[in-house]
């Protein structure tokens, strides 16, 4: 089992949520309110051993992160 944790700065997350809400014709329940609720109840993965946890910064080179992930499998 491998836990993949996707990370981004809060400002970027809120920007993406706002952008998604402004798109017409797209259905999404993702709102900043739901994000804050989930963030406040998020269970940290700190107790998961490093070998079973992989963090991905979704603001950087995703292709590089995928290659790094594949290399660790």
FENNORTA-V110285 format. One record per residue. PSI is psi in radians with two decimals (999 if undefined). OMEGA is omega in degrees with one decimal (NA if undefined). Layout:
BEGIN
psi/omega
PSI/OMEGA
PSI/OMEGA
END
This chain:
BEGIN
psi/omega
2.46/178.4
2.26/176.9
2.18/178.0
2.07/-178.1
1.99/178.7
2.22/-174.5
2.61/172.4
2.75/176.1
2.61/-179.1
-0.69/179.6
-0.71/-179.8
-0.71/178.1
-0.83/-179.6
-0.64/176.8
-0.76/179.4
-0.71/178.4
-0.77/179.0
-0.76/179.1
-0.72/179.6
-0.71/-179.3
-0.52/-177.5
-0.25/179.6
2.28/177.5
2.56/177.3
0.01/177.6
2.39/178.7
2.17/179.1
2.35/174.5
0.12/-179.5
1.99/177.3
2.90/178.4
-0.56/178.3
-0.78/178.8
-0.71/177.3
-0.85/-178.3
-0.67/178.1
-0.81/179.4
-0.70/-180.0
-0.70/-178.7
-0.40/-179.4
0.14/-177.6
2.27/177.0
2.05/-178.5
2.56/176.8
0.23/-176.7
-0.51/-179.6
-0.18/178.7
2.25/-179.9
2.54/-177.7
-0.63/-177.0
-0.27/-180.0
0.11/-174.8
2.38/178.8
2.18/178.0
2.39/177.9
2.16/173.8
1.88/-174.9
0.03/176.8
-0.09/-177.8
-2.77/-176.1
1.73/-178.8
-0.62/179.3
-0.74/177.8
-0.69/178.6
-0.71/177.9
-0.71/178.6
-0.71/177.8
-0.72/177.8
-0.83/178.9
-0.67/179.5
-0.41/-179.0
-0.12/-178.7
999/NA
END
